[in-house]
Amino acid sequence: MTVVDGLPTTHAPARRELPPSMVERVTLIMDLFEGRTARLSLEEVARCTRLPRSTAHRILDQLVRLRWLEHTGLGYGLGRRALGFGGGDGSQSRIREAAAARLHHLQIRTGLVVHLAVLDGAEVYYLDKVGGRFATTVPSRVGGRAPAHSTALGKAMLAWLEPEDVEARAGGTIGRLTQRTICDLGTLHQELNRIRRRHGLAFERGECFPDIACVATAVRGPEGPVAAISLVGDAWSPLEKVAPLVVDAARQVSRELFPGAEAQAEIQAGPPRRATDAAEGTWSPQTMDRLLAAGQYGDWQ
């Protein structure tokens, strides 16, 4: 008991500080990511926010599922929703700008439909489509989406992700669109391994839409795939012959987006080559023979 102004009083118990609300916890976490290139581990997030590790992990997992964050082998980073996905994302505008001339050159050189897409969760999101006489028969559109596991675009990007990331994006189940669609994770992992053995070349014939075939490869940066480019034809198109053109276009876009990056062999810096020289300069005939031996024509699964 103490005396205050001559009146007896008792010590009130110290007020217990309540934990922050969920909104405050999410804000604490999001404030750690100061830019689109920031990458943090779970331990770093827990330490900087002073949240219990289990709490931080639970919130991070929810933010990844809702696409506010993304999780790769390099850690957590800002996701497409946080970067303004669907509302003028600057990175997407930059990818489209860097790829525009290459897409048009591919279309003129081959006469086929050309796609540019990014990976958004378990789907591909089409950033651009350059058509030809075949364009109206290809049921895709700029701003549209398709399941990543059923497209050459999606598989080309998934092939460079960690297996755990692929499974997290798939959510445990993958749907069948046609009789040729890969519809289980085991087969998908086998296909992604074949794509890596083909130096990133992905093919699909009738997996997303019947009678349509695609060849694609990823546009890669220091932290993984940022987009993919594909050529689209009918199911009988000899896409193997134009595959080097797609690879060369993706390399050139990678160089423009990441001019000083220490990238892997597929995007090593060097004097830019014209796409028209790709068949002669990108791969030797021996390399092409090895690539084509990875799968028989018409059946790349």
C-alpha positions in Angstrom: 0.0 0.0 0.0 1.2 3.5 -0.8 -0.2 7.0 -0.1 -1.0 9.4 -2.9 -2.3 12.8 -2.0 -2.9 11.5 1.5 -5.2 8.7 0.3 -4.2 5.1 0.6 -4.1 3.1 -2.6 -2.8 -0.3 -3.8 -0.5 -1.2 -6.6 -2.5 -2.2 -9.7 -1.2 -5.2 -11.5 1.0 -4.5 -14.5 -1.1 -4.3 -17.7 -0.4 -7.3 -19.9 0.5 -6.3 -23.4 -1.7 -8.1 -25.9 -0.2 -9.7 -29.0 -0.6 -7.7 -32.2 -3.7 -8.4 -34.3 -3.5 -10.5 -37.4 -3.5 -7.4 -39.6 -0.6 -6.0 -37.6 1.3 -9.3 -37.9 0.8 -9.4 -41.7 1.9 -5.7 -41.8 5.1 -6.5 -39.8 5.9 -9.2 -42.3 5.1 -7.3 -45.5 7.1 -4.3 -44.3 10.3 -6.5 -44.4 10.2 -6.8 -48.2 11.6 -3.5 -49.3 11.6 -4.2 -53.1 10.8 -6.8 -55.7 14.2 -8.4 -55.4 14.1 -8.8 -51.6 14.5 -12.4 -50.4 14.1 -13.6 -46.8 14.2 -16.9 -45.1 11.6 -18.1 -42.5 14.2 -17.6 -39.8 14.9 -14.1 -40.9 11.2 -13.2 -40.9 10.7 -14.6 -37.4 13.8 -12.9 -36.0 13.0 -9.5 -37.5 9.3 -9.5 -36.6 9.9 -11.2 -33.2 7.0 -13.5 -34.0 7.1 -17.2 -33.0 8.6 -19.3 -35.8 5.4 -21.3 -36.1 3.2 -18.2 -36.3 5.5 -16.6 -38.9 5.4 -19.8 -41.0 1.6 -20.0 -40.8 1.2 -16.4 -42.0 3.8 -16.8 -44.7 2.1 -19.9 -46.0 -1.2 -18.0 -46.2 0.4 -15.1 -48.0 2.0 -17.4 -50.5 -1.4 -19.2 -51.2 -3.0 -15.8 -51.7 -0.1 -14.7 -54.0 0.9 -11.7 -51.8 4.3 -13.5 -51.5 6.1 -16.2 -53.5 8.4 -18.9 -52.1 11.3 -20.2 -54.1 14.6 -21.9 -53.2 16.0 -18.5 -52.5 13.4 -17.7 -49.9 10.3 -15.6 -49.7 9.7 -12.6 -51.9 6.9 -10.3 -53.1 4.3 -12.1 -55.1 2.3 -11.0 -58.1 -0.6 -9.6 -56.1 1.8 -7.4 -54.1 3.5 -6.3 -57.3 0.2 -5.3 -58.8 -0.7 -8.4 -60.9 -3.5 -7.7 -63.3 -3.1 -4.0 -62.7 -0.2 -2.8 -64.7 2.7 -4.7 -63.1 5.8 -3.0 -64.2 7.8 -6.2 -64.5 5.3 -7.6 -66.9 5.4 -4.4 -69.0 9.1 -4.7 -69.1 9.0 -8.3 -70.2 6.5 -7.5 -73.0 8.7 -4.7 -74.2 11.9 -6.7 -74.2 10.2 -9.6 -76.0 8.0 -7.7 -78.6 10.5 -7.6 -81.5 11.5 -11.2 -81.0 7.9 -12.4 -80.9 7.2 -10.7 -84.2 10.4 -12.0 -85.8 9.5 -15.5 -84.7 6.0 -15.2 -86.3 7.3 -13.8 -89.6 10.1 -16.4 -89.8 7.8 -19.5 -89.0 4.3 -18.4 -89.9 3.2 -19.9 -86.5 1.4 -18.4 -83.6 3.8 -17.0 -80.9 2.9 -16.8 -77.2 4.5 -15.0 -74.3 3.4 -15.9 -70.8 4.3 -15.8 -67.1 3.7 -18.3 -64.4 1.0 -17.4 -61.8 0.5 -20.1 -59.3 -0.6 -23.2 -61.1 -1.5 -21.3 -64.2 0.1 -19.5 -67.1 -1.0 -16.0 -67.8 -0.7 -14.9 -71.4 1.1 -11.5 -71.8 1.2 -11.5 -75.6 0.0 -13.4 -78.6 1.3 -12.8 -82.2 -0.8 -14.5 -84.7 -0.9 -15.5 -88.3 -3.3 -17.4 -90.5 -3.5 -20.1 -87.7 -4.2 -17.6 -84.9 -8.0 -17.8 -84.9 -7.9 -21.6 -84.4 -5.8 -21.2 -81.3 -8.2 -20.7 -78.3 -5.9 -18.4 -76.3 -6.0 -14.6 -75.7 -3.9 -11.9 -74.0 -4.9 -11.8 -70.4 -6.2 -15.4 -70.5 -5.0 -18.3 -68.5 -4.4 -22.0 -68.8 -3.2 -24.8 -66.4 0.6 -24.7 -66.4 0.9 -28.5 -66.4 -1.0 -28.9 -69.7 1.0 -26.3 -71.7 4.5 -26.2 -73.1 4.8 -22.7 -71.7 4.0 -23.8 -68.2 6.1 -26.9 -68.2 9.1 -24.9 -69.5 8.9 -22.7 -66.4 8.0 -25.4 -63.9 11.0 -27.4 -65.0 13.3 -24.8 -63.3 11.5 -24.7 -60.0 12.1 -26.8 -56.9 10.0 -30.0 -56.8 8.3 -28.8 -53.6 7.4 -25.5 -55.3 5.8 -27.4 -58.2 3.8 -29.6 -55.9 2.7 -26.5 -53.8 1.5 -24.8 -57.0 -0.3 -27.9 -58.1 -2.1 -28.2 -54.8 -1.9 -32.0 -54.8 -4.1 -32.6 -57.8 -3.9 -31.7 -61.4 -6.8 -31.9 -63.8 -7.2 -33.6 -67.2 -8.1 -31.4 -70.1 -7.7 -34.0 -72.9 -6.8 -37.6 -73.2 -3.1 -36.6 -73.5 -3.0 -34.3 -70.5 -0.6 -35.3 -67.7 -2.8 -35.8 -64.7 -0.6 -37.0 -61.9 2.3 -35.4 -60.1 4.7 -38.4 -60.6 4.3 -38.2 -64.4 4.7 -34.5 -64.3 8.0 -34.7 -62.4 9.2 -37.2 -65.0 8.3 -34.8 -67.8 10.0 -31.9 -66.1 13.1 -33.9 -65.7 13.1 -34.7 -69.5 12.7 -31.0 -70.2 15.8 -30.2 -68.1 17.7 -32.9 -70.0 16.6 -31.2 -73.3 18.2 -28.0 -72.0 14.8 -26.5 -71.2 12.9 -27.4 -74.3 9.3 -28.2 -73.6 6.8 -29.8 -76.0 3.1 -30.6 -75.8 0.9 -32.2 -78.4 -2.9 -32.1 -77.7 -2.4 -31.8 -73.9 -4.3 -28.5 -73.5 -6.4 -28.5 -76.7 -6.9 -31.3 -79.1 -5.0 -31.0 -82.4 -2.8 -28.2 -81.2 1.0 -28.6 -80.5 3.5 -26.2 -78.9 7.2 -25.9 -78.3 8.4 -23.5 -75.6 11.4 -22.5 -73.5 11.7 -20.3 -70.4 13.1 -16.8 -70.3 15.4 -17.2 -67.3 17.0 -14.8 -64.9 19.4 -15.2 -62.0 16.6 -16.3 -59.7 14.8 -18.6 -62.1 12.2 -18.4 -64.8 10.5 -15.1 -65.4 8.5 -15.9 -68.5 8.3 -18.3 -71.4 8.0 -18.1 -75.2 6.2 -20.7 -77.4 5.5 -21.4 -81.0 2.1 -23.0 -81.7 1.0 -25.1 -84.6 -1.3 -28.0 -85.4 -0.6 -31.4 -84.0 1.4 -32.4 -87.1 3.7 -29.3 -87.2 7.4 -30.2 -87.3 8.1 -28.1 -84.2 11.4 -29.7 -83.6 12.8 -27.9 -86.6 11.9 -24.5 -85.2 12.9 -25.2 -81.6 16.3 -23.5 -81.9 14.5 -20.3 -82.9 12.5 -20.3 -79.7 15.5 -20.9 -77.6 17.5 -18.2 -79.3 14.6 -15.7 -78.8 14.4 -16.5 -75.1 18.1 -16.1 -74.7 18.0 -12.7 -76.3 15.1 -11.6 -74.1 17.0 -12.8 -71.0 20.1 -10.8 -72.0 18.0 -7.7 -72.4 16.2 -8.1 -69.1 19.3 -9.1 -67.1 22.3 -7.6 -69.0 24.8 -7.9 -66.3 23.6 -11.1 -64.6 25.9 -14.1 -64.0 23.3 -16.5 -65.5 23.5 -20.2 -66.3 24.7 -21.4 -69.7 21.3 -21.0 -71.3 21.4 -17.2 -70.8 25.2 -16.5 -70.8 26.0 -13.0 -72.0 27.7 -12.6 -75.4 27.3 -10.8 -78.7 23.5 -10.9 -79.5 22.7 -13.1 -82.5 19.9 -12.6 -84.9 17.0 -15.0 -84.5 17.4 -15.9 -88.2 20.9 -17.3 -87.3 19.5 -19.5 -84.5 19.3 -22.7 -86.4 22.9 -22.4 -87.5 24.4 -20.7 -84.5 22.5 -21.7 -81.3 23.1 -25.4 -81.3 25.3 -27.7 -83.3 23.7 -30.5 -85.4 25.1 -33.0 -82.8 23.3 -31.1 -80.0 20.0 -31.1 -81.9 20.4 -34.8 -82.4 20.8 -35.4 -78.7 17.8 -33.2 -78.0 15.5 -34.9 -80.4 16.6 -38.3 -79.1 15.1 -37.4 -75.7 11.6 -38.0 -77.2 10.1 -39.4 -80.3 8.3 -37.1 -82.7 4.7 -36.7 -81.8 5.1 -38.2 -78.3 7.2 -36.1 -75.9 5.6 -37.6 -72.8 
